[in-house]
Amino acid sequence: MKSMREQVAEGKVLVSDGGWGSFLVAKGFQPGECPESWNLSRPADVRDIAQMYADAGADIVMTNSFGATSFKLEHYGLAGQVAEINAAAARLSREVAGADKHVMASVGPTGKILMMGDVTEEEILEAYRAQLVALEAGGADACSVETMSAIDEAALAVRAARGNTGLEVVASFTFDTKTPAGYRTMMGVSPEAMAEAMLEAGAHILGANCSLGSDEMIEVVAALRAAAPGVPILVHPNAGRPHQHDDGRVEYPETPAMMAANVARLVAAGANIIGGCCGTGPEHIRQIRAAVDAL
């Protein structure tokens, strides 16, 4: 199978998958549980979510591994099962993806802040190395270092992937704040600064995910494209900005049709890979697939 970069170079717009968390909840996930532990305890349910997105037309299936570094798993007493949990995450998605779809492993923040001094660069690098090696062993061919806000941590994750695996590496930040100078992460990182630092660290693909809806993401994608003219760009918007009701329910306002209506504008801004994040589901991906096919 050709790499995502090779497919993009041929002019193809790839469709990725959508949100996973709400579907774990729908299957019975309880507060206080470790989402990634389901890779071992409830593999059929995890596989079902991947299957929904493959059936919806995604070219890329993600993995249930966002919080599967030792730093996050230790909160659940599972730090000793990093390799087992991550290998299972990739294997379950690969069983669905087969040989024709990409498995892009989800790699999230550790929850540690380097500038606070409670963790060293070497410790974070090792945590990501252990996770990424296991994800590749389980069958992933790519990884998305995603929902990042700080350059130092993201660069370590990218370096861990490039130095220890053959995975194709996406670096994706979450730009949640609009300033007069454009969007920024909560750590104040601009798309331009992110692009420069992630390419220097070795990322193959740049991206933005979470926080913003598909309409807002157009500006972020354009900024990334201007900063990195020849680099593939991934975008995983939320289904709009969430609204919390008085009863605690969280509602995302962008329907599948609304997100699909922005596909052409996202591609025009520079996006090469389009999927979804929080609030999105298989129907969002199905309609994004149709919109991409209609381009």
CORRA-V509965 format. One line per field, one symbol per residue. psi: psi as a letter, one per 20 degrees, with the letter a starting at -180 (. if undefined). Layout:
psi->???
//
This chain:
psi->pqrgghghhijppqpaabqhghhgghjjpqpirohihhhhhlhhhghhgghghghijpippaqmjgkkrhgghhhjkjhikgggghhhghgghhhghbiiqqooppoaqiiqohiijjqrhhggghghggghghgghijqirqonrkqhpgggghggghhghiirjqpppopronipprhjaqqrijjprhghggghhhhhjqhqqrpqrgqrhghhghgghggghhmhjpqpqpnqrlrpqpprhjiqpppiorghgghiighhgghijphppbrcpiqahhghghgghhghi.
//
